[in-house]
Amino acid sequence: MRFLSSGIFWGFVIILFGIGILLKSVFHINIPFFKIFVGIIVILFGISIIFNAINSRKNPAVFGEYTFKSGSIEKEYNIVFSKASMDVANFDFSNYNGEFIKINSVFSSTEIYLSRNFEYEIRADSAFGVVRLPNGEDVSFGNISRLENAENSELKRINLHVSSVFGEAKILYK
C-alpha cells in the first residue's frame, strides 16, 4: 500500500479531478471520477492483499513458468496463474519428517513427477479444476485420498496434499 501514499499517485488523482472539472464545465460531459477513484482504491487494496499473502508463503510461483527439480523439500508450494513442473524424485528428503507437503495450483497447470522409489499417500482436493492421479483417477470437485506404490512396505512414505482451484494438477510417474 506504499503506492497510495506516494506523490505520484496523489498527483495523478488531482490531475484526473481537474480533467473531470474541465470536461463537465466546457463540454458538459459528466464522468463520475469520485466513484472511479473509490473503485480504483478498492482494487489496489485487494491486489496488495493478494500479493502480500502470496509473497509471505514459501515457494510462490506467480505469473510464469517454473520448474522445481532439486533441493530440500519445503512444506508448501503455491503455483498461481502459472505453469509448473515438479520432480519430487530429485528432492532431498533427509530432513523430511512425514508431514504433508502441500502443492496448491490456482488458475494454473501443474505436473508433479513421482519416483517409484517411494511410497506416496496422496490427498487431492479440487474446486472448479481437476487433479489427476497416477492410476488414472481424477477429482474435479471434492477430494480423494489414495496410497500409491504401496506394494513394497519397506519404501519411505512421502505424503502429498495436492489442491487445484480453477486449474489442473497432474501427478505422474517418471
C-alpha positions in Angstrom: 0.0 0.0 0.0 3.0 2.3 -0.2 1.8 3.3 -3.7 -1.3 5.0 -2.2 0.9 7.3 -0.1 3.2 8.3 -2.9 3.3 11.7 -4.5 2.9 10.2 -8.0 -0.4 8.6 -7.1 -1.9 11.7 -5.5 -0.6 13.9 -8.4 -2.4 11.5 -10.8 -5.6 11.7 -8.7 -5.5 15.6 -8.7 -4.9 15.7 -12.5 -7.9 13.3 -13.0 -10.2 15.5 -10.9 -9.0 18.6 -12.8 -9.8 16.9 -16.2 -13.2 15.9 -14.8 -14.0 19.5 -13.8 -12.9 20.8 -17.3 -14.9 18.1 -19.1 -18.0 18.9 -17.1 -17.6 22.7 -17.4 -16.6 23.0 -21.0 -18.1 20.0 -22.8 -20.9 19.2 -20.4 -19.6 15.6 -20.1 -20.2 14.2 -16.6 -17.7 11.4 -15.7 -18.1 10.1 -12.1 -14.5 10.5 -11.1 -15.1 10.1 -7.4 -16.8 6.7 -7.9 -14.0 5.6 -10.3 -11.4 6.8 -7.7 -13.0 4.8 -4.9 -13.2 1.7 -7.2 -9.5 2.0 -8.1 -8.6 2.3 -4.4 -10.6 -0.8 -3.6 -9.0 -2.8 -6.4 -5.5 -1.7 -5.5 -6.1 -2.6 -1.9 -7.3 -6.1 -2.9 -4.3 -6.6 -5.2 -1.9 -5.7 -2.4 -3.6 -8.1 0.0 -3.3 -10.9 -2.6 0.3 -10.3 -3.3 1.3 -9.9 0.3 -0.4 -13.2 1.1 1.4 -14.9 -1.8 4.8 -13.4 -1.0 4.5 -14.4 2.7 4.2 -18.1 1.8 7.0 -20.5 0.8 7.9 -21.1 -2.8 5.4 -19.0 -4.7 5.3 -19.3 -8.4 3.3 -16.4 -9.8 2.7 -15.4 -13.4 5.3 -17.5 -15.2 6.7 -20.9 -15.9 8.6 -22.7 -13.1 10.5 -25.9 -12.6 11.1 -27.3 -9.1 13.6 -30.1 -9.6 16.0 -30.3 -6.7 16.9 -29.0 -3.3 15.4 -29.6 0.1 11.7 -30.2 0.3 9.5 -27.4 1.6 6.2 -27.6 3.4 4.2 -25.7 0.8 4.4 -24.8 -2.9 2.0 -22.2 -4.4 1.5 -22.0 -8.1 -0.7 -19.1 -9.1 -1.5 -18.1 -12.7 1.4 -20.2 -13.9 2.7 -23.4 -15.4 4.9 -25.5 -13.2 6.7 -28.8 -13.2 7.9 -30.5 -10.0 10.2 -33.5 -10.0 9.7 -35.0 -6.5 12.2 -37.8 -7.2 15.2 -35.4 -7.1 14.4 -33.6 -3.8 16.4 -34.1 -0.7 14.2 -36.0 1.9 16.9 -36.4 4.5 15.2 -33.9 6.9 11.6 -34.9 5.9 9.6 -35.7 9.0 6.5 -37.2 7.3 4.1 -34.2 7.4 2.1 -33.4 4.3 3.8 -31.4 1.5 1.2 -29.0 0.2 1.1 -28.2 -3.5 -1.5 -25.6 -4.4 -2.3 -24.9 -8.0 -4.6 -21.9 -8.6 -5.5 -20.9 -12.1 -2.5 -23.0 -13.2 -1.3 -26.1 -14.8 1.0 -28.2 -12.6 2.7 -31.5 -13.3 4.2 -33.5 -10.4 6.6 -36.3 -11.3 6.9 -39.1 -8.8 9.6 -41.8 -8.4 8.9 -45.5 -7.9 11.5 -45.4 -5.1 8.9 -44.0 -2.6 5.5 -44.9 -1.3 3.1 -42.0 -1.6 0.0 -41.0 0.4 -1.8 -38.6 -1.9 -4.7 -36.3 -0.8 -6.2 -34.5 -3.7 -8.7 -31.6 -3.4 -10.3 -29.7 -6.3 -12.8 -26.9 -6.8 -13.6 -26.0 -10.4 -10.5 -27.7 -11.5 -9.0 -31.2 -11.7 -6.3 -33.3 -10.0 -5.3 -36.4 -12.0 -3.7 -39.2 -10.0 -1.1 -41.7 -11.4 -3.6 -44.6 -11.5 -5.9 -42.6 -13.9 -8.4 -41.4 -11.3 -9.2 -37.8 -11.1 -11.2 -35.4 -8.9 -13.0 -32.4 -10.3 -15.0 -31.2 -7.4 -14.3 -32.6 -3.9 -11.5 -34.7 -2.6 -9.9 -38.1 -2.8 -7.2 -40.0 -1.0 -5.0 -42.8 -2.3 -2.0 -44.8 -1.4 0.4 -45.2 -4.3 3.3 -47.6 -4.9 2.4 -49.4 -1.6 3.4 -52.9 -2.9 6.7 -52.7 -1.1 6.2 -51.6 2.5 10.0 -51.0 3.0 9.9 -47.8 0.9 9.9 -44.4 2.6 6.4 -42.8 2.6 6.0 -39.3 1.2 2.8 -37.5 2.0 1.4 -35.1 -0.6 -1.6 -32.8 -0.4 -2.4 -31.5 -3.9 -5.1 -28.9 -4.4 -6.3 -27.4 -7.6 -8.7 -24.4 -8.0 -9.7 -23.4 -11.5 -6.7 -25.3 -12.8 -5.2 -28.7 -13.4 -2.7 -30.7 -11.5 -1.3 -34.0 -12.9 0.5 -36.5 -10.8 2.6 -38.8 -12.9 5.3 -41.5 -12.5 8.6 -40.7 -14.2 
